[in-house]
Amino acid sequence: MSITVHQFPCLSDNYGFLVRDDATGKTACIDTPDADAILAELAKLGWSLDMVLNTHWHPDHAGGNARLKAETGCTVVGPAEVERIGTAPDRVVDEGDSVALGETTFVVINTGGHTLGHIAFYDAADGAAFVGDTLFALGCGRLFEGTPQQMWTSLQKLAALPDAVTVYCAHEYTASNARFALSVDADPGLKARTDAIFAARERGEWTVPTTIGLEKATNPFLRAPLLRPDIADPAEAFGAVRAAKDSFHG
């Protein structure tokens, strides 16, 4: 089995992802940031939309649900909180549930913290994780609803995936994240990575996707206990690094 992932920019800094099960042609959209852009990409590729997989309720992730469902007849799958955007998912899923897209299986991981009910979709067979706003390249989501403990637990679930897993995060925030990372971490590996990131962005290149292994090695939020050895509790250390990012203006 295998999947094809088609990535495209939309809105100001979001990425859209169309995921096609190669065996059957069944196609899902990971979140719905921009219905016009998604429909245009589907038309360009000649694909039809069977399913929406929502990671959380925010409008730049679920705002296109109603239109896409009306125009394509797709099934909307996501956490219960998506109802806050106006329409409940056709199927509500949470930790441990499985979602079939043709012959591809996604396991649902609860990654609350950015929002209380945030989830990620993990395709173990193809080594791909669609993580919404939980984990970014060199970053993590702001804690709009959850606690540091909740987000730290969620990040540890993702960090426990194999290092080679490809991580599809939902925004191009990497240059900003890199500037913050350099302010709190002097690791040479981070410096080499950020140099490459800044050069890529100067060329107009994307920095998403990333990998679990790369984030474990260089992401300050996953490295928080190492960066704040003065704080014994790992979740509290993470909370301190997250608070520093929230006030960072570099």
Helices and strands as residue ranges (DSSP letters): E 3-10, E 14-21, E 27-30, H 35-45, E 51-53, H 59-62, H 65-72, E 75-78, G 80-85, E 91-92, E 98-101, E 104-110, E 119-123, E 128-132, E 135-136, E 139-140, H 148-159, E 166-169, H 174-184, H 188-202, E 210-211, H 212-218, H 224-227, H 234-246
